[in-house]
């Protein structure tokens, strides 16, 4: 009986020890990720998927000083363009648009809207073409930075399926989150080095845009500009 009690006690201690070790490793991993993320951005900026992408890039060797998250780029007309993520590389500027969707995704690079299909076709929702959306941000950056190569990468998080997508323009990539590093390698390895007029000026512009994103007044102005474009306040029912 005593031996059986000791055996049961040992089993409990072993299970408890495994639990403690597992929790400790989990906490250590979270603290490590938090510290790594802080080399680029704050833990409350952007969406969880955007922050996940930042961490993925950092953990795979992309230098922190080349990654810029949650940018508010001021355009020549005084309005702002919000950009999810930018990576400055030796071959040019990669501009990321991060989307969270489930279901089937149908779209065409030339159409203004795409379709999300849920519940085996019973539910359909339209959303603005992310290729056009990100290309407008690329154009805003191009006007500020100048004539260097730009690459547009639209990253889909969630359990969505890119069911039927047609006419993806050159220099644009659509990718599920699990293959984003493959696209990064493809862009960097298959293109010649970019000729930057001034790397310091590029970094200054991108850092300024990141700093703008911390300004609540700028955020509110950007929201107001979007609402004005949508014309929601001019609809009366």
C-alpha positions in Angstrom: 0.0 0.0 0.0 2.8 2.4 0.9 4.6 1.6 -2.3 1.4 2.2 -4.3 0.9 5.6 -2.5 4.5 6.6 -3.3 4.0 5.5 -6.9 0.9 7.6 -7.3 2.6 10.5 -5.6 5.5 10.3 -7.9 3.2 10.2 -10.9 1.5 13.4 -9.7 4.8 15.1 -9.2 6.0 14.1 -12.7 2.7 15.4 -14.3 3.0 18.6 -12.2 6.6 19.0 -13.2 5.8 18.6 -16.9 3.0 21.2 -16.5 5.3 23.7 -14.8 8.0 23.2 -17.5 5.4 23.6 -20.3 4.0 26.8 -18.7 7.5 28.1 -18.2 8.4 27.5 -21.8 5.2 29.1 -23.0 5.7 32.2 -20.9 9.4 32.4 -22.0 8.4 32.1 -25.6 5.8 34.9 -25.2 8.3 37.2 -23.4 10.9 36.5 -26.1 8.4 37.3 -28.9 7.3 40.5 -27.1 10.9 41.7 -26.8 11.6 40.8 -30.5 8.4 42.6 -31.6 9.4 45.7 -29.7 12.5 46.0 -31.9 10.1 47.1 -34.7 6.7 48.0 -33.3 4.5 48.2 -30.2 2.4 45.3 -29.0 -0.9 47.2 -29.5 -0.3 48.6 -33.0 -2.0 47.2 -36.0 -3.8 43.9 -36.1 -2.7 40.6 -34.5 -2.0 39.3 -38.0 0.2 42.3 -38.9 2.2 41.7 -35.7 2.4 38.0 -36.5 3.9 38.9 -39.9 6.4 41.2 -38.3 7.5 38.4 -36.0 7.7 35.9 -38.8 10.0 38.2 -40.8 12.2 38.9 -37.8 12.5 35.2 -36.9 13.6 34.5 -40.4 16.5 36.9 -40.5 14.9 40.1 -41.9 16.7 42.9 -40.0 14.5 45.0 -37.7 15.9 48.3 -39.1 14.4 47.4 -42.5 10.9 46.7 -41.3 8.3 49.5 -40.8 4.9 48.7 -39.4 1.6 50.7 -39.4 2.7 53.7 -41.4 0.6 56.8 -42.0 2.2 58.4 -45.1 1.3 62.0 -45.7 0.4 62.7 -49.4 0.9 65.9 -51.3 -2.7 66.9 -50.8 -2.3 66.7 -47.0 -4.3 63.5 -46.5 -2.7 60.3 -45.3 -2.3 56.8 -46.7 -2.3 54.0 -44.1 0.1 51.2 -44.9 0.2 47.9 -43.0 3.9 47.0 -43.5 6.9 48.0 -45.5 10.3 46.2 -45.9 13.2 48.0 -47.5 15.4 45.5 -49.3 18.4 45.6 -51.6 16.1 45.1 -54.6 13.5 47.7 -53.7 10.6 48.4 -51.4 8.1 45.7 -50.5 4.7 46.9 -49.5 2.4 44.5 -47.6 -1.3 44.6 -47.3 -2.6 42.1 -44.6 -6.1 40.7 -44.8 -8.0 38.4 -42.5 -10.7 36.3 -44.2 -12.3 32.9 -44.1 -14.3 31.1 -46.8 -13.6 31.2 -50.6 -12.2 34.3 -52.2 -13.0 35.2 -55.8 -11.5 38.2 -57.6 -10.0 39.8 -60.6 -7.1 42.3 -60.5 -9.1 44.7 -62.8 -12.3 44.6 -60.8 -13.1 47.2 -58.1 -14.6 44.6 -55.7 -13.9 40.9 -54.9 -16.3 38.3 -53.4 -16.0 36.3 -50.2 -18.2 33.2 -50.1 -19.2 31.5 -46.9 -21.4 28.6 -45.9 -20.9 26.7 -49.2 -22.2 29.5 -51.3 -25.2 30.5 -49.0 -23.5 33.8 -47.9 -21.6 36.2 -50.2 -19.9 39.5 -49.2 -18.1 42.0 -51.4 -14.9 43.8 -50.4 -12.7 46.3 -52.1 -10.1 44.8 -54.4 -6.9 44.4 -52.2 -4.6 44.6 -55.2 -6.0 48.1 -56.1 -6.0 49.0 -52.5 -2.3 48.2 -52.0 -1.3 49.6 -55.4 -2.7 53.0 -54.3 -0.4 52.9 -51.3 2.5 51.9 -53.5 1.8 54.9 -55.7 1.7 57.2 -52.7 5.1 55.8 -51.5 6.5 56.1 -55.0 5.7 59.8 -55.1 7.5 60.4 -51.8 10.5 58.1 -52.3 11.2 58.3 -56.0 12.0 55.9 -58.8 13.0 52.7 -57.1 11.4 49.2 -57.7 8.3 48.6 -55.6 6.6 45.2 -55.0 3.1 44.8 -53.7 2.4 41.7 -51.5 -1.2 41.0 -50.3 -1.1 38.5 -47.5 -4.2 36.5 -46.5 -4.5 35.2 -43.0 -7.3 33.0 -41.8 -8.7 29.8 -43.3 -9.7 31.3 -46.6 -9.1 29.7 -50.0 -8.0 31.8 -52.9 -10.4 30.0 -55.1 -10.3 31.9 -58.4 -8.1 35.0 -58.8 -7.4 36.4 -62.3 -5.1 39.1 -63.7 -2.6 39.7 -61.0 -0.4 42.6 -62.3 3.4 42.3 -62.6 5.1 43.2 -59.4 2.1 42.1 -57.3 1.9 38.9 -55.3 -1.1 37.3 -53.6 -0.1 34.8 -50.9 -1.4 32.9 -47.9 0.5 33.7 -44.7 2.3 30.3 -44.6 4.0 31.0 -47.9 4.9 34.7 -47.4 8.6 33.9 -46.8 8.7 32.0 -50.1 7.5 35.1 -51.9 10.0 37.3 -50.1 12.9 35.0 -51.2 11.5 35.0 -54.8 11.4 38.8 -54.9 14.9 39.2 -53.4 16.6 36.4 -55.3 15.1 37.1 -58.8 15.7 40.9 -59.0 18.7 43.1 -59.4 19.9 45.4 -56.7 18.0 48.7 -56.6 19.7 52.0 -57.1 18.6 54.2 -54.2 19.3 57.9 -54.6 19.6 58.2 -50.8 19.0 55.3 -48.5 19.0 57.7 -45.5 16.2 59.7 -47.0 14.1 56.6 -47.6 14.6 55.5 -44.0 13.7 59.1 -42.8 10.4 59.1 -44.8 9.4 55.6 -43.6 10.3 56.4 -40.0 8.3 59.6 -40.2 5.3 57.7 -41.5 5.6 55.2 -38.5 5.7 58.1 -36.1 2.6 59.6 -37.7 0.8 56.4 -36.8 1.3 57.2 -33.1 -0.5 60.5 -33.5 -4.2 60.2 -32.6 -5.1 63.4 -34.5 -3.6 62.0 -37.7 -5.4 58.7 -37.2 -8.7 60.5 -36.7 -8.1 62.7 -39.8 -7.4 59.6 -41.8 -10.7 58.0 -40.6 -12.6 61.1 -41.5 -11.1 61.2 -45.0 -12.1 57.5 -45.5 -15.7 58.2 -44.3 -15.9 61.2 -46.5 -14.8 59.2 -49.6 -17.4 56.5 -48.7 -20.0 59.3 -48.3 -21.7 57.6 -45.3 -22.7 61.0 -43.9 -24.5 61.9 -47.1 -26.9 59.0 -47.1 -30.4 59.6 -45.6 -33.0 56.9 -45.3 
